[in-house]
Amino acid sequence: MNIPKFGEVGEDHLQLTCSGENREIASGRLRCGNGAHRIGRSAFRFGAMPMNSRAATTIPSVRLVSPRAFHAKMWFAWRNEPRAQRFMPIESWSVSALKRRLMASKPDLTDHDKQEHRWIVQWGAESVGIVSILRPVFRQGYAEISYHLGETHQGRGIGTESVTQLVDHVFEQTEIARIFAFISVGNRASRALAEKLGFVHEGTLRDHFIIRGRRVDQCVYGLLRKEWKRPR
Ligand SMILES: CC(C)(COP(=O)(O)OP(=O)(O)OC[C@H]1O[C@@H](n2cnc3c(N)ncnc32)[C@H](O)[C@@H]1OP(=O)(O)O)[C@@H](O)C(=O)NCCC(=O)NCCS
């Protein structure tokens, strides 16, 4: 796989160096260059690379791809991790039930009857999470989103970039005018991500979901098409 290489690495910038075949991928990346930039800075913040490194560094790109049957096992594992269990209303589904659900939710935003559209988050060659559009109501122009990464890949900016690409996709491919998410009140990472992308905390639904046997308040975060700006 061709992954563009970053040359100059500064405190607050990354400069892309690429040539030939890589240029096309690099321009794709530049479209989501903020995400790449974000991943770079996060990686430094989270200690994956030294801040003063000037060596050429390969940083995988984030892509959303259609799910395949083998992703069901990964989804099963992600759903059973402690943070997901703590913050999301996750029911126990077997791998085979998840496989059927996943295959039925291959994304097709032209199908207005479909209730779930899911994409796998690819980070370089690795499948690291899942993002979804849930219960879109095209007549009214709104849809819920959901996002979830495996724990080993959290805190590196991949969530921010994945949701940015998801929102871009929805606003570019459909007439949907409003996207919203339910976020458990104590889920700081998810709330920070939503706020960073310009979602507005519109209110809190008290005791809305049952999570691990307890009712948990859910913040409703909404983003309007006319407000959407890719993060810098
Ligand atoms: C929520 C989730 C998708 C965020 O993705 P991520 O890649 O970990 O988040 P990012 O690295 O892009 O960080 C996004 C923002 O959240 C902040 N953040 C990340 N982890 C945090 C934490 N544990 N506490 C507080 N803030 C946190 C980051 O600092 C960043 O903000 P900043 O750039 O202004 O500093 C991911 O943590 C996850 O999958 N969690 C488990 C499932 C879940 O809760 N899904 C959401 C359901 S609503």
PDBQT file of the ligand as one rigid body, heavy atoms in Angstrom, charges set to zero:
ROOT
HETATM    1  C1  LIG A 301     -15.335   8.580  21.380  1.00  0.00    +0.000 C 
HETATM    2  C2  LIG A 301     -14.195   8.136  20.476  1.00  0.00    +0.000 C 
HETATM    3  C3  LIG A 301     -14.740   7.725  19.096  1.00  0.00    +0.000 C 
HETATM    4  C4  LIG A 301     -13.226   9.304  20.290  1.00  0.00    +0.000 C 
HETATM    5  O1  LIG A 301     -12.272   8.971  19.324  1.00  0.00    +0.000 OA
HETATM    6  P1  LIG A 301     -10.723   9.209  19.626  1.00  0.00    +0.000 P 
HETATM    7  O2  LIG A 301      -9.961   8.879  18.410  1.00  0.00    +0.000 OA
HETATM    8  O3  LIG A 301     -10.387   8.488  20.873  1.00  0.00    +0.000 OA
HETATM    9  O4  LIG A 301     -10.731  10.774  19.901  1.00  0.00    +0.000 OA
HETATM   10  P2  LIG A 301      -9.697  11.834  19.342  1.00  0.00    +0.000 P 
HETATM   11  O5  LIG A 301      -8.308  11.357  19.625  1.00  0.00    +0.000 OA
HETATM   12  O6  LIG A 301     -10.058  12.166  17.944  1.00  0.00    +0.000 OA
HETATM   13  O7  LIG A 301      -9.974  13.050  20.319  1.00  0.00    +0.000 OA
HETATM   14  C5  LIG A 301     -11.108  13.872  20.199  1.00  0.00    +0.000 C 
HETATM   15  C6  LIG A 301     -11.079  14.875  21.313  1.00  0.00    +0.000 C 
HETATM   16  O8  LIG A 301     -11.424  14.194  22.522  1.00  0.00    +0.000 OA
HETATM   17  C7  LIG A 301     -10.447  14.443  23.514  1.00  0.00    +0.000 C 
HETATM   18  N1  LIG A 301     -10.300  13.210  24.270  1.00  0.00    +0.000 N 
HETATM   19  C8  LIG A 301      -9.898  12.010  23.806  1.00  0.00    +0.000 A 
HETATM   20  N2  LIG A 301      -9.935  11.108  24.811  1.00  0.00    +0.000 NA
HETATM   21  C9  LIG A 301     -10.365  11.777  25.897  1.00  0.00    +0.000 A 
HETATM   22  C10 LIG A 301     -10.638  11.392  27.243  1.00  0.00    +0.000 A 
HETATM   23  N3  LIG A 301     -10.470  10.128  27.639  1.00  0.00    +0.000 N 
HETATM   24  N4  LIG A 301     -11.087  12.339  28.095  1.00  0.00    +0.000 NA
HETATM   25  C11 LIG A 301     -11.276  13.602  27.685  1.00  0.00    +0.000 A 
HETATM   26  N5  LIG A 301     -11.062  14.031  26.419  1.00  0.00    +0.000 NA
HETATM   27  C12 LIG A 301     -10.600  13.122  25.547  1.00  0.00    +0.000 A 
HETATM   28  C13 LIG A 301      -9.184  14.734  22.751  1.00  0.00    +0.000 C 
HETATM   29  O9  LIG A 301      -8.301  15.497  23.542  1.00  0.00    +0.000 OA
HETATM   30  C14 LIG A 301      -9.694  15.465  21.550  1.00  0.00    +0.000 C 
HETATM   31  O10 LIG A 301      -9.884  16.834  21.765  1.00  0.00    +0.000 OA
HETATM   32  P3  LIG A 301      -8.697  17.897  21.444  1.00  0.00    +0.000 P 
HETATM   33  O11 LIG A 301      -8.178  17.567  20.083  1.00  0.00    +0.000 OA
HETATM   34  O12 LIG A 301      -9.413  19.204  21.523  1.00  0.00    +0.000 OA
HETATM   35  O13 LIG A 301      -7.674  17.693  22.475  1.00  0.00    +0.000 OA
HETATM   36  C15 LIG A 301     -13.424   6.935  21.074  1.00  0.00    +0.000 C 
HETATM   37  O14 LIG A 301     -12.814   7.343  22.263  1.00  0.00    +0.000 OA
HETATM   38  C16 LIG A 301     -14.287   5.726  21.312  1.00  0.00    +0.000 C 
HETATM   39  O15 LIG A 301     -14.498   4.955  20.400  1.00  0.00    +0.000 OA
HETATM   40  N6  LIG A 301     -14.796   5.536  22.545  1.00  0.00    +0.000 N 
HETATM   41  C17 LIG A 301     -15.570   4.338  22.918  1.00  0.00    +0.000 C 
HETATM   42  C18 LIG A 301     -16.915   4.281  22.215  1.00  0.00    +0.000 C 
HETATM   43  C19 LIG A 301     -17.691   5.563  22.400  1.00  0.00    +0.000 C 
HETATM   44  O16 LIG A 301     -17.766   6.089  23.489  1.00  0.00    +0.000 OA
HETATM   45  N7  LIG A 301     -18.283   6.022  21.292  1.00  0.00    +0.000 N 
HETATM   46  C20 LIG A 301     -19.092   7.215  21.301  1.00  0.00    +0.000 C 
HETATM   47  C21 LIG A 301     -20.492   6.865  21.643  1.00  0.00    +0.000 C 
HETATM   48  S1  LIG A 301     -21.477   8.350  21.653  1.00  0.00    +0.000 SA
ENDROOT
TORSDOF 0
